[in-house]
């Protein structure tokens, strides 16, 4: 019996014993097996049903030649967004999918409320007559209701944070310098507070830019353009001027950038299929950096190793 066949049997035994199981739960039950071994076993066993409940979206990984990836990564999808079951567990799968999807939505809403709370407090310090000159929106996992609370380390500062980061983007139409300085000062204060507070441990990231800068980035030429465009494409409104937010959204479509993003998404989907086929054929005990880059993002290396 091959080692992979042995792992398949171990996985099936766990599923039969505990019911429909996430990849991270399989890893907890079978700690002697690495993630790729478990993933290969699940995706090659005729006795295991695979149920995805994630929504995939485009992201960019600067360590890859073409930058294009889909999120969640193959490994994150396996650990947090895929249930593995047997034929006789179909009803249980549906129940768990609903429960887990609602949990990710709840976490996303909680993080979104925190972001809105930050913006409300900042807006109170900005004269009301200037509120129409700015808008704030959120992007990333939260915008797709896929936020999670899996502990992870922010390698740049060596601190553990509570799951998905909170990405806040502020776009203005010519705010005075003193107001821009106030926004930067307040956002940095909130960033440090929520990062250090033991009840939160939230990573709040932000950027503030002029509307014309935002529109220029919709050219979708450089990696920075593409990241900014993708953020505008997926954005959910937080605060400020609805008119500026609508103008940005309309420009994403009118400039043709939306079509380019959706084209890249389809390319990412095809590359995902190729990556999965490659991962099914590699030796799971001898992962090199190129193979790792197919399995998870460079930013996730600290978390998954």
Backbone bond lengths (Angstrom), bond angles and torsions (degrees), N, CA, C in turn:
res aa  C-N    CA-C-N  psi(-1)  N-CA   C-N-CA  omega(-1)  CA-C   N-CA-C  phi
1 X - - - 1.466 - - 1.539 109.47 -
2 X 1.335 117.09 131.38 1.459 120.50 -179.52 1.525 110.10 -71.95
3 X 1.342 114.49 160.75 1.463 119.26 178.75 1.522 110.64 -62.76
4 X 1.352 117.54 -38.35 1.459 120.79 179.48 1.520 110.65 -63.76
5 X 1.323 117.45 -40.15 1.460 120.61 178.15 1.528 110.52 -63.95
6 X 1.320 116.66 -38.15 1.469 120.46 176.50 1.524 110.75 -61.42
7 X 1.334 116.35 -43.58 1.470 120.42 179.79 1.527 110.21 -65.55
8 X 1.331 117.38 -39.74 1.468 120.63 177.06 1.528 110.01 -56.51
9 X 1.323 116.65 -46.41 1.462 120.67 -179.22 1.525 111.17 -64.06
10 X 1.331 116.53 -39.92 1.468 120.43 178.43 1.530 110.60 -62.47
11 X 1.331 115.97 -42.56 1.466 120.63 -179.79 1.524 110.57 -64.36
12 X 1.321 117.11 -46.55 1.466 120.98 179.95 1.527 110.42 -60.54
13 X 1.310 117.32 -40.20 1.468 120.66 178.69 1.527 111.25 -61.47
14 X 1.327 116.70 -41.59 1.466 120.36 177.81 1.522 110.49 -63.19
15 X 1.336 116.88 -46.51 1.466 121.06 -178.06 1.523 110.80 -62.31
16 X 1.314 117.05 -42.83 1.466 119.82 179.27 1.525 111.59 -64.98
17 X 1.315 115.99 -31.73 1.464 119.72 -177.58 1.530 112.36 -79.33
18 X 1.342 117.41 -40.51 1.471 119.58 -172.08 1.527 113.64 -110.35
19 X 1.337 118.32 -9.68 1.458 120.72 -179.09 1.518 112.05 95.01
20 X 1.344 117.86 -173.31 1.465 121.73 -179.01 1.530 111.08 -51.29
21 X 1.319 115.97 131.61 1.463 121.24 -165.61 1.525 111.91 -132.14
22 X 1.327 116.25 136.34 1.459 121.81 171.98 1.523 110.17 -76.00
23 X 1.329 115.95 158.59 1.453 119.80 177.84 1.521 112.69 -57.86
24 X 1.344 116.98 -40.80 1.468 119.10 -179.14 1.525 111.16 -66.05
25 X 1.339 117.28 -29.18 1.465 120.37 177.46 1.524 110.74 -73.33
26 X 1.329 116.58 -37.25 1.469 119.48 174.22 1.527 110.14 -60.72
27 X 1.332 116.21 -41.91 1.468 120.05 179.69 1.524 111.25 -62.94
28 X 1.325 117.20 -34.18 1.468 120.58 177.95 1.524 111.26 -70.17
29 X 1.333 117.07 -37.26 1.464 121.06 179.95 1.525 112.26 -76.78
30 X 1.344 116.32 -26.24 1.471 120.82 -177.30 1.532 109.68 -126.00
31 X 1.326 117.64 65.17 1.469 121.07 -172.59 1.523 114.62 -65.12
32 X 1.333 117.11 -17.52 1.465 119.33 -179.96 1.528 111.94 -79.66
33 X 1.323 117.28 -9.39 1.470 121.77 179.43 1.526 110.06 -101.14
34 X 1.339 116.41 138.42 1.462 117.85 178.28 1.526 110.57 -82.25
35 X 1.335 115.38 168.35 1.464 120.72 -174.49 1.525 112.39 -58.40
36 X 1.332 116.70 -43.97 1.462 118.89 -176.20 1.526 111.31 -68.23
37 X 1.321 117.98 -37.06 1.465 120.50 176.01 1.526 110.71 -59.71
38 X 1.322 116.53 -44.82 1.468 120.54 179.86 1.524 110.64 -66.26
39 X 1.337 116.28 -42.15 1.472 120.14 179.38 1.522 110.23 -61.36
40 X 1.329 117.30 -46.85 1.466 120.85 179.03 1.525 111.11 -60.45
41 X 1.319 117.36 -42.15 1.465 120.75 -179.76 1.523 111.10 -62.28
42 X 1.330 116.52 -44.42 1.468 120.62 -178.31 1.525 111.99 -65.73
43 X 1.332 116.65 -37.80 1.461 120.03 -174.41 1.528 113.40 -89.49
44 X 1.319 117.18 1.73 1.472 119.61 176.67 1.520 112.66 -122.62
45 X 1.316 117.98 -1.90 1.464 120.09 -178.31 1.525 111.23 -86.23
46 X 1.338 118.32 129.49 1.468 120.80 176.78 1.528 112.45 -73.64
47 X 1.320 116.77 -9.97 1.467 120.91 -176.35 1.522 113.24 -97.93
48 X 1.330 116.76 -0.12 1.465 120.40 -175.92 1.522 110.17 -114.56
49 X 1.330 116.18 128.75 1.465 122.15 173.60 1.523 108.66 -92.22
50 X 1.327 115.98 138.54 1.469 121.75 -176.83 1.524 109.06 -113.33
51 X 1.335 116.32 125.85 1.467 121.26 -178.05 1.526 109.40 -127.81
52 X 1.337 116.06 110.28 1.469 121.15 178.02 1.530 109.08 -89.59
53 X 1.327 116.94 142.24 1.468 118.70 173.97 1.533 111.46 -133.49
54 X 1.331 115.33 23.99 1.462 120.22 177.31 1.526 110.06 -95.54
55 X 1.318 115.11 163.79 1.458 122.43 169.36 1.521 106.31 -114.09
56 X 1.315 117.27 129.07 1.459 120.47 -175.80 1.529 110.84 -92.50
57 X 1.311 115.14 143.67 1.461 119.29 177.52 1.522 110.08 -143.66
58 X 1.322 114.68 162.47 1.463 121.97 -174.70 1.520 111.18 -76.56
59 X 1.325 115.39 140.48 1.458 120.99 168.81 1.521 108.19 -146.42
60 X 1.321 116.07 172.53 1.463 120.52 -176.24 1.524 109.54 -124.59
61 X 1.315 115.28 133.94 1.460 122.31 179.32 1.524 107.27 -116.31
62 X 1.324 117.08 110.68 1.468 120.71 -172.77 1.525 112.56 -68.74
63 X 1.330 118.25 -10.86 1.471 120.20 178.29 1.521 112.19 -83.53
64 X 1.336 116.79 -9.69 1.461 120.11 -179.13 1.523 109.86 -101.66
65 X 1.327 116.00 148.99 1.464 121.24 -173.68 1.524 112.24 -60.43
66 X 1.349 117.40 -42.94 1.464 119.23 -177.64 1.526 112.33 -97.47
67 X 1.330 117.14 -1.02 1.462 124.35 176.17 1.531 114.28 71.38
68 X 1.322 118.11 -22.09 1.465 120.94 -167.01 1.528 111.40 -80.05
69 X 1.322 115.37 130.24 1.457 122.23 173.93 1.522 108.23 -142.45
70 X 1.314 115.77 164.92 1.457 120.31 168.90 1.522 108.21 -108.87
71 X 1.292 115.61 144.90 1.457 121.82 175.32 1.523 107.86 -115.60
72 X 1.325 118.12 142.72 1.456 129.54 -0.65 1.534 111.74 -65.67
73 X 1.331 116.03 154.66 1.461 120.72 175.36 1.526 109.28 -62.15
74 X 1.320 116.88 165.39 1.467 120.48 179.88 1.527 110.23 -57.54
75 X 1.327 116.65 -41.30 1.467 119.33 -179.74 1.519 111.60 -70.29
76 X 1.342 118.05 -45.86 1.471 120.18 178.36 1.525 110.59 -60.07
77 X 1.319 116.47 -40.48 1.462 120.85 178.13 1.529 110.47 -60.55
78 X 1.324 116.52 -43.02 1.461 122.08 178.88 1.523 111.37 -63.67
79 X 1.319 116.77 -46.00 1.461 120.70 -174.63 1.521 113.37 -72.21
80 X 1.338 116.92 -40.19 1.465 120.25 -167.77 1.516 116.26 -117.60
81 X 1.339 118.36 -19.55 1.460 119.48 -170.98 1.527 114.15 -126.84
82 X 1.327 117.90 16.76 1.461 120.98 179.18 1.521 109.62 -133.98
83 X 1.337 115.52 130.14 1.463 121.68 176.75 1.519 109.38 -103.42
84 X 1.314 115.61 138.56 1.463 122.31 178.21 1.526 108.30 -116.01
85 X 1.331 115.37 132.45 1.464 119.87 -173.53 1.523 109.97 -148.58
86 X 1.330 115.30 178.47 1.462 121.82 173.92 1.520 108.99 -110.16
87 X 1.329 116.27 170.33 1.466 121.27 -174.11 1.524 113.91 -56.81
88 X 1.315 117.17 -32.14 1.464 120.20 -175.11 1.531 112.74 -88.55
89 X 1.342 117.65 11.40 1.472 120.74 -176.74 1.531 112.70 -116.13
90 X 1.319 117.36 23.32 1.470 120.65 -173.16 1.528 112.71 -60.80
91 X 1.327 117.54 -44.72 1.467 119.85 -179.30 1.524 111.07 -65.01
92 X 1.328 116.25 -39.57 1.459 120.11 177.97 1.528 111.18 -63.31
93 X 1.337 116.29 -36.70 1.468 120.47 178.60 1.522 110.58 -61.25
94 X 1.325 116.40 -46.86 1.468 120.59 -179.28 1.520 110.39 -60.00
95 X 1.331 116.35 -44.87 1.468 120.36 -179.92 1.527 111.38 -60.82
96 X 1.329 116.64 -44.66 1.470 119.94 -178.64 1.522 111.47 -69.54
97 X 1.334 116.79 -36.93 1.466 119.55 178.09 1.523 110.72 -60.08
98 X 1.325 116.21 -45.57 1.468 120.50 179.69 1.525 110.05 -62.29
99 X 1.325 115.96 -45.95 1.465 120.56 -179.04 1.526 111.67 -61.28
100 X 1.334 116.54 -46.62 1.464 120.45 -177.79 1.528 112.20 -69.84
101 X 1.334 116.78 -39.90 1.468 119.91 177.48 1.524 110.43 -61.41
102 X 1.330 116.25 -42.36 1.461 120.51 178.17 1.523 111.41 -64.85
103 X 1.335 116.13 -35.59 1.464 119.75 178.46 1.527 110.81 -63.83
104 X 1.333 117.30 -45.60 1.469 120.03 179.17 1.530 110.78 -65.09
105 X 1.317 116.16 -36.19 1.467 119.21 177.12 1.531 110.41 -65.73
106 X 1.332 115.83 -41.98 1.461 120.32 179.16 1.528 111.28 -62.36
107 X 1.329 116.74 -45.12 1.465 120.59 178.33 1.530 110.07 -61.46
108 X 1.330 116.73 -42.13 1.469 121.04 178.97 1.524 111.04 -60.92
109 X 1.334 116.34 -43.61 1.461 120.19 -179.76 1.527 111.18 -66.15
110 X 1.326 116.93 -38.43 1.469 120.15 177.94 1.522 110.75 -62.03
111 X 1.320 117.01 -44.66 1.459 120.75 179.45 1.531 111.00 -68.25
112 X 1.331 116.62 -34.66 1.456 119.80 177.70 1.530 110.72 -67.62
113 X 1.340 116.43 -38.86 1.469 119.63 177.29 1.529 110.75 -63.35
114 X 1.320 116.28 -38.66 1.464 119.40 177.78 1.532 110.13 -62.82
115 X 1.326 116.40 -43.09 1.469 120.28 178.16 1.525 110.99 -61.51
116 X 1.334 116.80 -43.04 1.471 120.16 179.79 1.527 110.65 -66.07
117 X 1.326 116.44 -35.76 1.464 119.97 177.66 1.528 110.64 -62.90
118 X 1.325 116.38 -42.62 1.467 120.63 177.07 1.525 110.37 -59.70
119 X 1.330 116.04 -47.42 1.469 119.90 -177.90 1.521 112.00 -65.60
120 X 1.336 117.29 -38.25 1.472 119.87 178.90 1.528 110.44 -60.60
121 X 1.327 115.72 -43.79 1.466 119.41 -178.49 1.526 111.46 -65.96
122 X 1.314 116.83 -36.54 1.466 119.77 178.30 1.524 110.67 -71.37
123 X 1.330 116.53 -41.55 1.470 120.32 -177.81 1.525 111.32 -62.69
124 X 1.330 117.91 -30.07 1.469 120.76 178.43 1.524 111.54 -63.20
125 X 1.320 116.99 -24.61 1.464 121.27 -178.35 1.526 112.56 -92.58
126 X 1.324 115.95 -2.73 1.465 121.39 179.20 1.522 108.42 -105.19
127 X 1.335 118.95 130.46 1.466 120.29 179.45 1.532 111.65 -51.51
128 X 1.334 116.26 137.18 1.465 120.58 -175.39 1.519 112.66 -58.51
129 X 1.330 116.08 -31.82 1.467 118.40 -178.16 1.530 112.32 -68.15
130 X 1.340 117.43 -9.47 1.465 120.82 177.76 1.530 113.00 -101.94
131 X 1.330 116.63 -4.83 1.466 119.27 -176.84 1.528 112.02 -62.13
132 X 1.336 115.90 -29.99 1.465 118.60 -178.57 1.532 111.96 -76.78
133 X 1.337 116.67 -4.22 1.465 120.88 -179.07 1.531 112.82 -95.13
134 X 1.323 117.62 6.88 1.464 119.77 -176.23 1.521 110.86 -152.03
135 X 1.319 115.63 156.84 1.462 120.09 170.54 1.524 108.12 -145.52
136 X 1.315 115.10 156.80 1.465 120.71 178.31 1.514 108.53 -128.47
137 X 1.339 115.31 142.37 1.464 119.03 177.16 1.519 110.00 -142.95
138 X 1.311 115.45 169.62 1.462 122.09 -175.53 1.518 109.05 -123.34
139 X 1.329 116.45 151.87 1.466 120.80 -177.96 1.527 109.29 -141.95
140 X 1.341 115.83 -172.67 1.459 120.66 177.56 1.516 113.73 83.07
141 X 1.335 116.31 -156.57 1.468 122.06 -178.23 1.517 112.05 -50.54
142 X 1.332 115.63 -41.42 1.466 120.69 -174.44 1.520 110.79 -62.25
143 X 1.331 117.16 -39.35 1.465 120.98 -178.39 1.522 112.19 -64.64
144 X 1.329 117.06 -21.62 1.467 121.68 178.77 1.525 111.77 -105.30
145 X 1.335 116.26 8.71 1.474 122.69 -179.46 1.527 111.42 56.46
146 X 1.332 115.13 41.55 1.464 122.08 178.63 1.528 111.69 -118.18
147 X 1.322 117.46 15.09 1.464 119.96 -177.30 1.523 110.63 -63.38
148 X 1.325 115.19 148.80 1.467 121.03 -178.58 1.521 109.39 -134.54
149 X 1.321 115.54 171.08 1.460 121.32 178.48 1.527 111.56 -121.60
150 X 1.319 116.49 28.02 1.463 119.46 175.89 1.535 108.76 -68.31
151 X 1.333 118.84 123.46 1.472 120.30 179.74 1.529 110.56 -58.29
152 X 1.318 116.70 137.25 1.463 120.65 178.28 1.521 108.82 -147.28
153 X 1.308 115.38 154.45 1.463 120.69 -179.05 1.519 110.37 -96.57
154 X 1.318 116.00 134.01 1.463 121.39 171.51 1.523 106.23 -87.66
155 X 1.329 116.56 105.39 1.468 121.06 -170.48 1.526 112.68 -60.64
156 X 1.334 117.53 -31.81 1.468 120.54 -176.46 1.524 112.31 -64.86
157 X 1.338 116.51 -28.52 1.469 119.63 -177.14 1.523 112.45 -121.26
158 X 1.338 116.91 -6.94 1.458 120.18 177.57 1.507 114.71 69.34
159 X 1.333 117.96 25.71 1.467 121.68 179.73 1.525 110.70 -113.00
160 X 1.331 115.28 147.10 1.455 120.94 174.94 1.525 109.55 -84.47
161 X 1.335 116.14 137.93 1.460 120.99 177.76 1.522 109.95 -125.00
162 X 1.324 113.71 167.51 1.453 121.44 -170.84 1.528 111.10 -95.09
163 X 1.331 116.85 72.15 1.461 120.92 173.07 1.517 114.47 81.68
164 X 1.332 114.92 -147.18 1.473 122.08 -173.93 1.525 111.75 -56.79
165 X 1.336 115.47 141.69 1.458 118.68 175.98 1.519 110.12 -77.71
166 X 1.329 115.23 164.86 1.463 122.76 -179.13 1.523 107.07 -111.07
167 X 1.332 116.79 105.37 1.465 122.46 -176.23 1.526 109.98 -95.94
168 X 1.325 117.10 111.37 1.466 122.61 -179.59 1.527 108.72 -109.76
169 X 1.322 115.90 128.02 1.469 121.38 178.30 1.524 108.02 -117.52
170 X 1.324 116.51 127.73 1.466 122.16 178.09 1.529 108.09 -114.19
171 X 1.322 115.85 125.27 1.469 121.59 178.44 1.525 107.84 -118.72
172 X 1.333 116.60 131.30 1.467 119.79 -177.60 1.527 110.06 -125.97
173 X 1.321 114.46 163.73 1.466 120.67 -178.67 1.524 109.75 -118.10
174 X 1.337 115.63 54.19 1.459 120.18 176.17 1.513 114.93 95.57
175 X 1.322 118.32 41.32 1.462 120.97 176.01 1.526 110.13 -66.76
176 X 1.343 117.32 148.31 1.473 120.28 177.24 1.532 111.33 -61.21
177 X 1.331 115.49 155.16 1.462 120.32 -177.50 1.522 112.32 -59.68
178 X 1.350 117.13 -37.79 1.464 118.70 -177.99 1.524 111.31 -66.49
179 X 1.333 117.67 -31.32 1.464 121.04 177.53 1.525 110.09 -73.23
180 X 1.320 116.58 -39.16 1.470 119.93 177.09 1.527 110.59 -63.38
181 X 1.335 115.78 -38.88 1.469 119.55 177.12 1.521 110.64 -65.62
182 X 1.329 116.92 -39.35 1.470 120.94 177.49 1.526 110.72 -61.83
183 X 1.334 116.23 -45.94 1.468 120.53 179.82 1.527 110.40 -59.85
184 X 1.320 116.08 -45.86 1.466 120.08 -178.99 1.531 111.00 -63.38
185 X 1.315 116.17 -43.14 1.467 120.94 -179.52 1.532 111.09 -64.19
186 X 1.323 116.06 -45.16 1.466 120.24 -178.91 1.525 111.66 -68.24
187 X 1.322 116.58 -42.49 1.466 119.29 179.87 1.528 110.66 -63.16
188 X 1.317 117.36 -40.93 1.465 120.23 178.52 1.526 111.03 -64.60
189 X 1.332 115.95 -38.05 1.463 119.95 178.13 1.526 111.00 -63.04
190 X 1.332 116.67 -45.90 1.468 120.37 178.43 1.527 110.82 -65.64
191 X 1.316 116.57 -39.26 1.470 120.65 179.48 1.527 110.56 -57.31
192 X 1.334 116.35 -47.98 1.459 120.66 -179.00 1.523 111.34 -68.56
193 X 1.324 116.70 -39.14 1.470 120.53 -179.39 1.527 111.16 -61.28
194 X 1.323 116.71 -50.92 1.467 119.77 -175.95 1.526 112.21 -73.27
195 X 1.316 117.28 -23.76 1.460 120.03 176.32 1.528 111.16 -73.50
196 X 1.329 116.68 -39.00 1.462 121.29 -173.97 1.523 113.87 -89.17
197 X 1.329 117.13 -26.62 1.468 119.79 -175.08 1.527 109.70 -66.79
198 X 1.344 118.26 124.35 1.475 120.44 -175.70 1.522 114.56 -63.69
199 X 1.325 117.66 -21.87 1.463 119.66 179.06 1.524 112.29 -83.30
200 X 1.318 117.95 -12.51 1.461 121.71 -178.87 1.531 112.24 -113.88
201 X 1.323 117.32 -64.27 1.468 121.60 -175.12 1.528 111.22 50.91
202 X 1.325 115.80 44.90 1.460 121.61 -179.39 1.527 109.69 -98.23
203 X 1.332 115.65 138.92 1.461 120.62 174.24 1.524 108.30 -94.21
204 X 1.328 115.98 108.30 1.463 121.95 179.00 1.527 108.13 -103.22
205 X 1.322 116.49 116.43 1.465 121.73 176.11 1.526 109.05 -108.67
206 X 1.312 116.55 147.94 1.461 118.48 -179.83 1.521 110.46 -149.52
207 X 1.318 113.89 159.16 1.465 121.06 171.85 1.520 107.17 -147.67
208 X 1.319 116.18 143.72 1.462 121.76 178.16 1.526 107.44 -123.90
209 X 1.328 116.86 127.72 1.467 119.95 -176.42 1.528 110.69 -144.52
210 X 1.328 115.84 158.99 1.466 121.57 176.34 1.525 109.28 -74.50
211 X 1.320 115.18 149.78 1.464 120.65 179.72 1.525 111.45 -58.48
212 X 1.322 117.41 -38.20 1.466 120.13 179.93 1.529 111.41 -65.86
213 X 1.321 116.46 -34.09 1.471 120.11 174.65 1.520 109.90 -63.61
214 X 1.332 115.12 -44.11 1.464 120.29 178.66 1.524 110.51 -59.40
215 X 1.315 116.86 -46.11 1.467 120.13 -179.20 1.529 111.14 -65.06
216 X 1.334 116.86 -37.64 1.460 119.74 177.78 1.517 112.29 -63.46
217 X 1.320 116.45 -33.84 1.466 120.48 -179.78 1.528 112.46 -70.60
218 X 1.325 116.57 -17.82 1.466 119.61 178.05 1.529 112.24 -70.51
219 X 1.327 116.78 -2.43 1.472 119.88 173.38 1.524 110.90 -61.80
220 X 1.322 116.53 -25.04 1.472 122.06 172.43 1.530 111.92 60.59
221 X 1.331 115.51 42.35 1.465 120.29 -177.67 1.522 112.60 -100.80
222 X 1.322 117.46 -51.27 1.463 121.57 -177.25 1.527 109.79 -96.82
223 X 1.337 115.92 171.05 1.461 119.78 178.31 1.529 110.62 -62.80
224 X 1.343 117.45 -36.55 1.467 120.15 177.46 1.523 111.03 -65.34
225 X 1.341 116.50 -40.74 1.467 120.34 175.26 1.527 110.40 -57.84
226 X 1.321 115.59 -46.35 1.466 120.60 -174.28 1.523 111.89 -66.01
227 X 1.324 116.17 -40.62 1.467 119.28 178.44 1.523 110.02 -64.51
228 X 1.335 117.23 -45.80 1.466 121.05 179.95 1.526 111.32 -63.76
229 X 1.327 117.26 -40.30 1.466 121.60 179.77 1.518 111.32 -65.81
230 X 1.321 116.08 -42.74 1.455 120.81 179.88 1.527 110.80 -63.08
231 X 1.325 116.28 -38.64 1.463 121.06 178.01 1.524 110.36 -63.67
232 X 1.337 117.13 -44.28 1.467 120.43 178.55 1.527 111.02 -64.34
233 X 1.314 116.66 -37.29 1.472 122.63 -179.78 1.521 111.37 -61.94
234 X 1.335 117.51 -41.05 1.463 121.10 -173.82 1.527 113.22 -96.24
235 X 1.328 117.45 0.18 1.461 122.03 -168.36 1.523 114.14 -62.20
236 X 1.335 114.80 146.72 1.461 123.77 170.34 1.528 107.55 -117.88
237 X 1.305 116.43 132.01 1.473 123.10 -176.49 1.529 111.32 -63.40
238 X 1.346 114.93 139.50 1.465 120.65 176.77 1.522 112.44 -115.48
239 X 1.341 117.23 -51.78 1.465 119.60 -172.72 1.521 109.90 -162.67
240 X 1.358 114.51 167.05 1.455 119.70 176.25 1.513 113.34 91.64
241 X 1.321 116.15 -142.68 1.460 122.62 -173.67 1.529 111.85 -85.60
242 X 1.318 115.22 116.42 1.464 119.93 174.85 1.527 109.76 -65.02
243 X 1.341 116.30 -32.27 1.462 120.42 -178.67 1.533 111.38 -64.00
244 X 1.337 117.29 -43.77 1.472 119.43 178.29 1.519 110.30 -65.43
245 X 1.321 116.03 -40.77 1.465 119.54 178.81 1.529 110.48 -60.95
246 X 1.342 116.57 -45.43 1.464 120.48 179.25 1.526 110.98 -63.88
247 X 1.329 116.58 -36.46 1.467 120.73 178.71 1.532 110.60 -63.08
248 X 1.323 116.07 -41.59 1.470 120.43 178.18 1.522 110.43 -63.89
249 X 1.331 115.65 -47.20 1.467 119.94 -179.66 1.528 110.91 -60.98
250 X 1.329 116.27 -42.74 1.465 120.21 179.44 1.528 111.26 -64.10
251 X 1.332 116.23 -38.09 1.461 120.01 -179.23 1.528 111.45 -68.79
252 X 1.333 117.05 -34.53 1.470 120.39 175.95 1.525 110.03 -57.17
253 X 1.326 115.80 -41.20 1.465 119.90 -179.54 1.529 111.51 -77.81
254 X 1.342 116.82 -47.31 1.468 120.81 -174.73 1.528 112.36 -65.04
255 X 1.320 117.68 -31.07 1.465 121.55 -178.20 1.523 112.87 -77.02
256 X 1.332 116.26 -10.27 1.460 120.06 -176.52 1.518 113.47 87.03
257 X 1.339 116.13 -1.34 1.467 120.15 -178.45 1.520 111.51 -65.58
258 X 1.320 116.45 -36.20 1.469 119.53 178.47 1.527 110.78 -57.63
259 X 1.319 116.80 -42.60 1.473 120.46 178.82 1.529 111.29 -63.34
260 X 1.334 116.14 -38.50 1.466 120.02 179.61 1.530 111.26 -67.23
261 X 1.326 115.92 -39.86 1.467 120.40 178.19 1.524 110.01 -64.11
262 X 1.322 116.56 -44.19 1.464 119.97 -178.95 1.530 111.28 -69.17
263 X 1.325 116.69 -31.70 1.469 120.16 173.64 1.527 110.31 -64.15
264 X 1.336 115.78 -45.26 1.465 119.64 179.23 1.525 111.56 -64.96
265 X 1.327 116.54 -33.39 1.465 119.31 176.68 1.527 110.25 -61.44
266 X 1.321 116.66 -45.30 1.468 120.13 179.42 1.526 110.91 -63.52
267 X 1.340 116.35 -38.05 1.466 119.48 175.84 1.529 110.25 -63.52
268 X 1.333 115.68 -42.05 1.458 120.09 178.11 1.513 112.14 -62.42
269 X 1.333 116.18 -35.29 1.462 120.84 178.72 1.524 110.73 -65.60
270 X 1.332 116.51 -42.98 1.467 119.86 177.89 1.528 110.94 -65.33
271 X 1.327 116.17 -41.54 1.463 119.48 179.35 1.528 111.21 -66.74
272 X 1.321 116.30 -30.68 1.472 120.39 176.63 1.529 109.99 -63.46
273 X 1.328 116.29 -42.27 1.466 120.16 179.33 1.527 110.68 -63.25
274 X 1.336 115.94 -42.59 1.469 120.17 178.50 1.525 110.20 -63.54
275 X 1.325 116.67 -42.72 1.468 120.96 -180.00 1.519 111.20 -61.81
276 X 1.323 116.66 -41.01 1.466 120.20 179.85 1.522 111.09 -65.69
277 X 1.333 116.82 -40.12 1.472 119.54 177.23 1.527 110.63 -63.69
278 X 1.331 115.94 -39.73 1.466 119.91 178.43 1.524 110.82 -64.02
279 X 1.320 116.83 -44.93 1.464 121.31 -177.75 1.523 112.38 -65.42
280 X 1.319 116.69 -28.75 1.467 119.79 178.26 1.523 111.91 -69.90
281 X 1.326 116.72 -20.35 1.468 119.66 -174.05 1.530 113.99 -104.84
282 X 1.330 118.12 -6.66 1.467 119.51 -176.43 1.525 111.25 -85.62
283 X 1.317 115.50 162.77 1.462 122.09 174.69 1.526 107.89 -79.55
284 X 1.327 116.17 112.01 1.466 120.63 -174.34 1.520 113.26 -66.22
285 X 1.316 117.08 -15.58 1.468 119.98 -179.25 1.524 112.38 -89.94
286 X 1.346 116.68 -5.05 1.468 120.27 -176.35 1.527 110.40 -132.49
287 X 1.318 115.88 66.35 1.459 120.71 -178.70 1.524 111.12 -81.09
288 X 1.338 116.41 128.03 1.459 119.39 171.51 1.526 108.80 -102.23
289 X 1.330 116.35 176.67 1.465 119.79 -174.55 1.527 112.26 -65.01
290 X 1.339 117.95 -35.54 1.461 120.79 178.85 1.520 111.32 -64.04
291 X 1.334 116.14 -42.23 1.460 119.77 178.95 1.519 110.60 -68.49
292 X 1.322 116.39 -40.63 1.466 120.11 177.04 1.523 110.84 -57.53
293 X 1.338 116.58 -39.18 1.466 120.15 -177.39 1.522 112.08 -65.43
294 X 1.335 117.45 -22.05 1.462 120.81 174.54 1.521 110.97 -77.97
295 X 1.331 116.08 -30.79 1.463 122.05 -172.17 1.526 112.45 -85.00
296 X 1.331 116.49 -38.86 1.465 119.74 179.38 1.519 109.96 -150.15
297 X 1.343 116.08 164.22 1.460 122.12 -175.93 1.523 110.98 -76.28
298 X 1.324 115.15 155.45 1.466 119.86 178.00 1.525 111.11 -58.08
299 X 1.348 116.81 -35.51 1.467 120.30 -179.26 1.527 111.99 -69.61
300 X 1.339 117.31 -17.01 1.461 121.03 -178.24 1.529 112.82 -93.67
301 X 1.335 116.90 -1.29 1.473 119.63 -173.72 1.524 111.83 -59.24
302 X 1.330 117.19 -42.20 1.466 120.66 -179.90 1.520 110.46 -62.51
303 X 1.320 116.26 -37.76 1.467 121.25 -176.50 1.518 112.56 -72.33
304 X 1.333 117.55 -38.83 1.462 120.81 -169.59 1.526 114.05 -99.70
305 X 1.328 117.69 -0.90 1.463 118.58 -179.80 1.521 110.89 -112.15
